């Protein structure tokens, strides 16, 4: 069975998944440019109110999404999305976004931030209907902005 044929399922993170998630994030963009250490990322993932979910392809961890139900002005917020290096470009990021949208169905909007230099993530979000709502210049790192994106969510079925 090739990678694309293996089933993708998303489950709540376990304690070991938090460490794996922090390592995946710390070793890739945008967290490298944003100067986020593995320890700082791990602390953020363990913060009260954060829901960490892990995408598995078969038995392997393939990606993660960290969600905060009230993270942006009381609205649901995607804190982070990351995909394991060997899984990038395979649809895991799309599947994680769809999961978040389904998870928060019935809410009005879902928000996220994307770095101005992160063109690949911007393409993903815009392709899936997210719209730019604002910009926070020099918010995390001097010289770059964080873009505020949102998507109107469908009503709960």
Phi, psi and omega in degrees: 000130178274170185305316185295338183272343181287139182294140175257127174227150184240129184226158174300146181289150171259176180302317179293332179292330180296314179297315179300315181300314180299321180292316178301314182294311185296336183262013182216170176282150007272358188294333177294307180297326179282359176058046180260116180284161177302318181295317179296318178297314180299318177300317178296323180289335180270356183300143178304138178093347179275129174257118178254126180239142182244129173272131177245138169250108189065233180265356184267141172289131185241336182185179183212157171219132177251127185238150176227113186302327183236032192280343181229100180052038179084001179257158177300145187220132172272108181287317182203146169229133177214147180235137178303143185309318183287350182253355183298138181083007184255006178097000181295316179300316177299315181298320179294319177298315179299322177300313180298318180295320177291320181300323182255015178308140182099339172281161182285311184224156170240130183248159172201164172248145174225138181290144182299334181271354187266074185298323181296316179293321178301315179300317179301309184294315180295322179299332182258018170092009176282145181237144178286128182248342181181180183216139178243091181296141175054030186289311180256313182230134179303134178097349179233159178242159168253128178267135175271119178243152174213163176221134175286130183265150178287159176295156177291136178286000000 
